[in-house]
Structures are given as structure tokens and as C-alpha cells.
Amino acid sequence: MTEKQIKQIKSQLPQGERIDRMYTAFEGGIRVITKDANGREVRYNVIFDADDNASIKKF
């Protein structure tokens, strides 16, 4: 992922969540794991459009 795509993902996160890790899933695609202010994990799928812009969808 490019720095631009990571910034796009960060801008879509709810207030107080931060990226903990990102990885390529065995099933395909990229996953983003975040932690909220209480330390709970939230998982997202990364979706790329035709222009390679990244968006996230809660898992």
C-alpha cells in the first residue's frame, strides 16, 4: 500500500481509533486492525476503486 492509501484509510477511521496493524489475508485482500481508546480491536477490509483509492468496510 502507498502512503496516500494509508492516509485515506486513516481519514475514514472513527475518532479515537488508530491503526494497529495491516496484513494480506490468506483469503485474499488486505485487512486493517485498529484499536479504539479502550484498547478493543476493530477489523476492516480494504477496498480499492479503479483509481487505486482505498476505502474500508467493517468486517
C-alpha positions in Angstrom: 0.0 0.0 0.0 1.1 3.5 -0.7 1.4 6.3 1.8 -1.5 8.0 0.0 -3.7 4.9 0.6 -2.7 4.7 4.3 -3.7 8.4 4.7 -7.1 7.7 3.0 -7.7 4.8 5.5 -6.7 6.9 8.5 -9.1 9.7 7.4 -12.0 7.2 7.4 -11.4 5.8 10.9 -13.8 6.9 13.7 -12.5 9.4 16.3 -10.1 7.8 18.8 -9.2 4.7 16.6 -5.7 4.1 15.5 -4.2 1.6 13.1 -2.5 -1.2 15.0 -1.5 -3.5 12.0 -2.2 -4.3 8.4 -1.7 -7.5 6.6 -2.6 -9.5 3.5 -5.3 -12.0 4.4 -4.9 -15.7 3.5 -8.4 -15.5 1.8 -7.2 -12.5 -0.3 -7.4 -8.8 0.2 -5.9 -6.5 2.8 -7.1 -6.3 6.4 -6.6 -3.3 8.8 -6.8 -3.9 12.5 -7.4 -0.8 14.6 -7.7 -0.2 18.4 -10.1 2.2 19.9 -9.5 4.3 23.0 -10.4 1.4 25.3 -7.9 -1.0 23.5 -10.6 -3.0 21.7 -9.8 -4.3 18.2 -11.9 -3.4 15.2 -11.3 -5.2 11.9 -11.8 -3.7 8.4 -11.5 -5.0 4.8 -9.7 -2.6 2.4 -11.4 -2.0 -0.9 -9.7 -0.3 -3.8 -11.5 1.5 -6.6 -10.5 1.8 -10.3 -8.2 4.8 -9.4 -6.5 2.8 -6.6 -8.1 4.8 -3.9 -8.6 2.9 -0.6 -11.8 2.7 1.4 -12.6 0.5 4.4 -15.5 -1.7 5.4 -16.1 -3.1 8.9 -15.5 -6.8 9.0 
